[in-house]
Amino acid sequence: MFHVENYNGTREKNYELLLNQLRALLTGETNKIANLSNASALLNQFLDNVNWVGFYLAEENELVLGPFQGLPACVRIPYGKGVCGFAAEKCKTELVADVHQFPGHIACDAASQSEIVMPIVKNETLLGVLDIDSPSKNRFDEVDKHYLEKFVEVLIEFL
């Protein structure tokens, strides 16, 4: 049984606790879908002021909806389209303070105002992206980017 700790330290300490929880949650499990499902649930429980947390998985030249927490979402996103497709195509994290200012933004949830997307790359192969949306502008910053990239690094160990 998974026990949720209280996140009452600094943001950095809380993120470190999150990374330890992710390792504990995934250790011993090899099923990709189970691990991505638990990872999205853990992030959704940890992060405040978010309305969507989930994964899009690489399939040929597009991203296909994977495990997530939130409202129903776009099922397929071509590489280069929207924030997710752009992050996948460039294989780099995209931190967007205002999605309405991002050219070609795909509005799966009209409430989303800001977004961060981290590519998931293992052995130089794009596996997918981690996508997190917020109903507030400027929700994500460099601290979030740093630790969410670390979150993806830990996750890759179990994929």
C-alpha positions, 0 to 999 in steps of 0.5 A: 500500500502506498502512503502519501507523505506530507509535503511541508518542506521547501519546494526543493525538499518536496520535489526530492520527496516526490522523486523518492516516492516515485522510485518506491512506487515503481520498484519491482514493477515492469509493466509500462502502462502500470508505471505511467498510470501510477506516475501520473496519479502521483504527480496529480496528487503532488502538484497544486493548481493543475488540471491535467497530468499525463503521458502521450506515447510515441507511435510512428510520427505522432503522439498517442494518448497514454495514462493520465489524470484529468478531463478526456484529452486529444487522442493523437498529436502529430510531431511539431503540433502544439506544445506536446508535438513541438517538445517531441519533435525538438526533444526538449522541455517546453515551459509555456507561461501562456498557452494562448501565446504559443503558435499552434497550441492545441486546446484539449481543455479550454481551462488550460492557461499554462503548460510544461512538457518534458520529452521521455527519451531512452537510449536516444529513442523518444518514448513519449512526453509528460504533459502537465497543464494548469488553469493559471498562467505562469504556473510553472517555473525553472524549479518545476522544470528542473525537478520534473525533468528529474522525475522523467529521468527516474521514470525512464529507469522503469520503462 
